[in-house]
């Protein structure tokens, strides 16, 4: 199946739309690289995880468990649990990949992240050009993530305390910006899913701890948003 005529144009558009997010990704990718160096990961470990796993949250969790005594099974389970949110993400963008061949849709899907998914889904023409927008954004984020994590690993020996420079907040800042982007044109009052997810995370943290608050908060927030969603009125023709 041939790609649409304007595919390359929309991929470039996706790259440009994600440039503001790239700046934040570079910041927390640098932090991830620093943390990886501090737990004695080799450069090839960082390169392999950044290139193949391509998940900031999972990579940071794995870096935190690298020298712990939890064991490889527990570490893999934590990464698996924290990555379950992609079931929700890919469910919403699956229709956008449907017109493409099986190989093409799987290849593009490997570049889907929280950030470029949020930017693409907030675009007014997401139903027609959402897939190449997401793919272009994913390419930009992949390159910036690979570069920044390796740069962080290289300079990790000279930066002992990332919090001193405010770098520890970069990861949080990215997701706060995504909340604002997604809430801007939403038909649901943004406080409903935000408060629901926050409360669910607090309760889950007290009951289960670990990575489960993220998964449970995502499920509760998505459910609350779906229940509170109001379809826009369609004018009579």
C-alpha positions in Angstrom: 0.0 0.0 0.0 1.5 3.3 -1.1 1.8 6.2 1.3 -0.5 9.2 0.8 0.9 12.0 -1.4 1.2 14.5 1.5 2.7 12.0 3.9 6.2 13.5 4.0 4.7 17.0 4.3 2.7 16.0 7.3 5.7 14.1 8.9 7.6 17.4 8.7 4.7 19.2 10.2 4.7 16.7 13.1 8.4 17.3 13.6 7.8 21.1 13.8 4.8 20.8 16.1 6.8 18.7 18.6 9.8 21.0 18.7 8.6 22.8 21.9 8.2 19.4 23.5 11.7 18.3 22.3 13.3 21.0 24.5 11.7 19.4 27.6 12.5 15.9 26.4 16.2 16.9 26.0 16.2 18.2 29.6 14.8 15.0 31.2 16.7 12.8 28.8 19.9 14.5 30.1 18.7 13.7 33.6 18.1 10.1 32.7 21.6 9.8 31.3 23.1 11.3 34.4 21.2 8.9 36.6 22.2 6.0 34.4 25.8 6.9 34.8 25.5 7.2 38.6 24.1 3.6 38.8 27.1 2.3 36.7 25.3 1.6 33.4 27.6 1.4 30.4 27.1 3.7 27.4 25.9 0.8 25.3 23.2 0.0 28.0 21.9 3.6 27.7 22.0 3.5 23.9 20.2 0.2 23.7 17.5 1.2 26.2 17.0 4.7 24.7 16.8 3.3 21.1 14.8 0.1 21.6 12.7 0.7 24.7 12.2 4.4 23.9 10.2 5.1 27.1 11.4 7.8 29.5 9.3 6.6 32.4 10.3 2.9 32.0 13.9 3.8 31.5 14.0 6.0 34.6 12.3 3.2 36.6 14.8 0.7 35.3 17.7 3.0 36.1 16.4 3.4 39.7 16.3 -0.4 40.1 19.6 -1.1 38.3 21.7 -1.5 41.4 18.8 -2.5 43.8 18.3 -6.0 45.2 14.7 -6.4 43.8 15.8 -8.8 41.1 15.4 -8.9 37.4 11.9 -10.3 37.5 10.6 -7.5 39.7 12.4 -4.9 37.6 10.8 -6.2 34.4 7.4 -6.3 36.0 7.7 -2.7 37.1 8.6 -1.7 33.6 5.7 -3.7 32.3 3.3 -2.2 34.7 4.3 1.4 34.0 4.1 0.8 30.3 0.5 -0.5 30.4 -0.7 3.0 29.8 0.1 2.4 26.2 -2.9 0.1 26.0 -5.0 3.3 26.5 -2.9 5.4 24.2 -2.8 3.0 21.3 -6.5 2.3 21.6 -7.3 5.9 20.8 -4.8 6.3 17.9 -5.4 2.9 16.3 -8.1 4.2 13.9 -5.5 6.8 12.6 -3.2 4.0 11.5 -5.9 1.8 10.0 -5.5 3.1 6.3 -1.8 2.0 6.3 -0.3 -1.4 5.6 0.4 -3.8 8.5 4.2 -3.2 8.4 3.8 0.6 8.1 1.4 0.9 11.0 3.5 -1.3 13.3 6.6 0.7 12.4 5.0 4.1 13.0 3.4 2.8 16.3 6.9 2.1 17.7 7.5 5.9 17.7 4.3 6.7 19.7 5.0 8.3 23.0 2.9 10.2 25.5 4.2 13.5 24.1 3.7 13.2 20.3 0.4 11.3 20.9 -0.8 14.3 22.9 0.2 16.8 20.3 -1.3 14.8 17.4 -4.6 14.1 19.2 -5.0 17.8 20.0 -4.6 18.8 16.3 -7.8 19.9 14.6 -7.2 17.6 11.6 -6.1 14.5 13.6 -8.6 12.2 11.9 -6.9 12.7 8.5 -3.3 13.5 9.2 -2.9 12.3 12.8 -0.7 9.3 11.9 2.0 11.1 10.0 1.9 13.9 12.6 2.5 11.3 15.4 5.2 9.6 13.3 7.1 12.9 12.6 6.9 13.9 16.2 8.1 10.5 17.3 11.1 10.7 15.0 12.1 14.1 16.5 11.6 12.8 20.0 13.6 9.6 19.3 16.6 11.5 18.0 16.5 14.0 20.8 16.1 11.3 23.4 19.0 9.2 22.1 21.2 12.3 21.9 20.3 13.7 25.3 20.5 10.4 27.3 24.0 9.7 25.9 25.0 13.3 26.5 23.8 13.0 30.1 25.7 9.7 30.5 28.9 11.4 29.2 28.6 14.4 31.5 27.1 12.4 34.4 30.4 12.2 36.2 30.6 16.0 36.5 27.0 16.6 37.8 26.4 15.0 41.2 23.1 16.6 42.0 20.6 17.2 39.1 18.1 18.8 41.5 20.5 21.6 42.2 19.9 22.9 38.6 16.2 22.1 38.6 16.6 19.3 36.1 14.6 16.9 38.3 11.4 18.8 37.4 11.8 18.5 33.6 10.0 15.2 33.5 7.0 16.6 35.4 6.9 19.8 33.3 6.5 17.8 30.1 3.3 16.0 31.4 1.9 19.2 32.9 2.2 20.8 29.4 0.4 17.8 27.8 -2.5 18.2 30.3 -2.9 21.8 29.2 -2.7 20.9 25.5 -5.3 18.2 25.8 -7.7 20.2 28.1 -7.7 23.3 25.9 -10.2 22.1 23.3 -11.8 19.3 25.3 -15.5 18.8 25.4 -15.0 17.5 29.0 -14.4 19.8 31.9 -10.6 19.2 32.4 -10.9 19.2 36.2 -13.1 16.1 36.2 -10.5 13.6 34.9 -7.6 15.5 36.5 -9.1 15.4 40.0 -10.3 11.8 39.5 -6.9 10.6 38.4 -5.1 12.5 41.2 -7.4 11.0 43.9 -7.0 7.5 42.4 -3.2 7.9 42.4 -3.1 8.9 46.0 -5.3 6.0 47.1 -3.4 3.5 45.0 -0.1 4.8 46.3 -1.3 4.1 49.9 -2.7 0.7 49.0 -0.2 -0.7 46.5 2.7 1.6 46.0 5.2 0.9 43.2 4.1 1.7 39.7 0.5 0.9 40.1 -0.7 4.4 41.0 0.2 5.5 37.4 -1.8 2.7 35.9 -4.8 3.0 38.1 -4.8 6.8 37.8 -4.8 6.5 34.0 -7.7 4.0 34.0 -9.8 6.1 36.4 -9.0 9.4 34.7 -9.8 8.0 31.2 -13.1 6.5 32.6 -14.1 9.8 34.2 -13.4 11.7 31.0 -15.4 9.2 29.0 -18.4 9.4 31.4 -18.3 13.2 31.5 -17.7 13.6 27.8 -20.3 15.6 25.9 -20.6 15.4 22.1 -20.6 18.7 20.3 -23.8 19.6 18.6 -23.9 18.8 14.9 -25.8 21.5 12.9 -28.7 20.4 10.8 -27.9 20.4 7.1 
